[in-house]
Amino acid sequence: MGINKFIKNVKNFLELDDFSESKKKKAIKKLLEKLAKRQKATKKRLDGDLSKKEKRKAEEELEIIKYQIKKGKKLLSKLEKSQENS
């Protein structure tokens, strides 16, 4: 058995590749939680009295947050699918 084959077999046995993916999943989940909190805060800010300029800024921020949440969920589902296929 060659060295590379041995390393590959040990990695598969110890599931080291899945370990790095689980770290990525946890990080994405934490980021999604933070984005959700920020989204709530921005919505609350929009409910208050704001000038037109501040309101427009808050609406833009809300759109960016929504896009990032959507993107994060897509990445998370992609990681989960790749983990299931492994």
Buried (B, 14 or more C-beta within 10 A) or exposed (E): EEEEEEEEEEEEEEEEEBEEBEEEBEEBEEBBEEBEEBBEEBEEBBEEEBEEEEBEBBEEBBEEBEEBBEEBEEBBEEBEEEBEEE
